[in-house]
Amino acid sequence: MARAIRTVGHEDRLSLVDHLDELRQRLIASGIVLAIAFGVCLWQNHALLKIINKPLTTQTRKQVANGEGTVGQAVVAQRAALHIAQTTQAALTLLAAPHSGLAPQTRAQLPPLIASLRRVAGSIPRTPPGQQPATLGVGEPFTTTITVALYFALIIALPFILYEVGGFVMPALKPNERRAVLPLLTAVPFLFVAGVLFGYFIVLPAATRFLVNFNSGEFNIIVQASQFYSFAATVLLAMGLVFQVPVLILGATSAGLVTPAQLRRGRRYAIVACAAVAAFLPGDAITLLLETIPLYVLYEASILLASFVGRRARLRDASSNEGGGSEQGPAAEPGERAEPTVQDMIDHVDPRL
């Protein structure tokens, strides 16, 4: 385990066997952390199921309050049956009283009927049907619980897994490249968690409301557990990946593929792209607006970060040139042309391209 987290310097020379051994140790460490997270999630599976069921439960309660859909109609029937049972029980209790005016033999027959009616009223469900997803197979409750626990375990263990991946890749980078890549790798898990939270609180409830109510009068809607959890996991994973836009933009600007000025000129296309991504996700017009705004905010934040990082890089290069930094490459001869940069290749400003 100590080998999995040890730091390998850029100057260290390892054989292929050493690299494979280091990779194996890091995979083992990631697997152990994932297994521990999976065990904790499986232990707390009831709480996790309540968390992931909350959007569906909220939508079911709204249907119940309005008496809409199959669930709402079933709840109306439940409440009517419970009201009839309680009213009948109260009437029989009054008739069984000594001063009700009935004959003693007749009143003696009422207590068993009252007790039987009380048992029947107690068996009427108080919770609305369909508030939780339905399972259709014999082993589906078990497999679905395992799947949900695994989803949450991946989210919890992801920061450590990314740390191990970065620790394996970082020694191959030069010191200046490491300084540029390290902030990006550090931001990945935080942005992923932010995207998952945004998907859970904004996108998933809106998608559930839209899909459950869509043409609901023509269908007897029964939400299956495995399909609902797969859909929820897809939405959350998609939002976690979408929130990696700043990392991609910063990586592209650091590599010289684009510049902050080009990103500013492409704002109109960025708005269209954000709206297209939001439209691809399920929801109504209000949800489309709520999803588009954060995506565009991420784009603008990426431009600011790219400008800041580029300014710091220019200042660092200027100070290195003034001090004769050793990391600068050999100067070009007076009659020799400098090698074209990536940006020169893209803009075709070099006459040799």
Steps between C-alpha positions, in 0.01 A plus 500: 500500500786737575630442150169613349522851640874561477613790282706426191716785379531609140870410503441147631559226246276197550489184298184370336457251783527780756235704315267202483560426867420861591184486288398177672549654845294804407223283359498294818479816713213634287323164519531491879358851536216415260425181693490689831270764351281226353474328838397823671245576227359148518471535878309827455302385196165600653612861539648501149180362348300771675735763358476374144123442532431852624427656155252221422345523848455876466333459162271228636388725785412775255291255298330381817420857607340571162336158461674455163617186328464142610668569833276796578183306420614206710566730794155657461350150521716420804389811682134437416517141629675612819243774557211256453658250741559764766149643465339157517707411805390819677134428418518144627670623819208735565248224436681266739467750784255401780276803438478453120148353525589168339417169657776346715527198269551730201759711684688183600559420132658840423840482686632213281396694192675813630821303569490342155443839337791647698731225371387557142550879530848442643598293196422783257837648380573852619787565256418562132576209264777566252690732733799269462616338175356157426703181466384233254754219538574268788858619545447860390482647854841347579669592169355850504625562854848379401497725194399812695768430762759465224393831341547687826827317575645617167406860577656480846819324388548707185725770658745237628495310169578821311779571747655161427465550124664842526776359717578241233501750210663803665862366506495490118445876483766765519495739800341784300245262349425363846429849631248549219330161531481467880229768552290340225522154657417647841186668366361187330346328808357825638338588169367147469337518844357844416352360180349203682341731760365726228358200318338364816338822620411659164509263203377170646183640669409692185564197278295273727211748510502539121527132411253369760234756403556477124176367344421336836128485423562241228719262700495308825841621618702265718859611563735201500785520750788384278406734214445798728835457675681453169335817369590692818861378486526602132371850575733550796801363312423720198482812715823404676673472162345820365640691796850405381475777236738732689763226517472434126518869414797561729675197354437627146630848582806361680579288192461804275205359307280801577549838661277695742442754224364228271278375782359849551425532130319166511252597772200482269591147399557407863147615590356286222710201610392538865136525395541191280646300788219616731238416236644150466424441869133433588293783645273791420576857388577621852737210555668580167575850624620376841738257331631740236597779741744293715662351190561844352628625836754215491605614153554859615685381810723292273588810297594690815711211629669457163586871489636488854709189435631642173597828668689316773677284240612809307629665816687183595654472153602866508669459838674183377630680192630787709675261738625269229287207615643159431165362384509707182595310188809578296478829315460492125794591282489841327418349162278222634121528534333404827277196508128588446275476803169315514314830468705588188405166347130563568501860370727410203719802558823314430585511127643145513156350591 
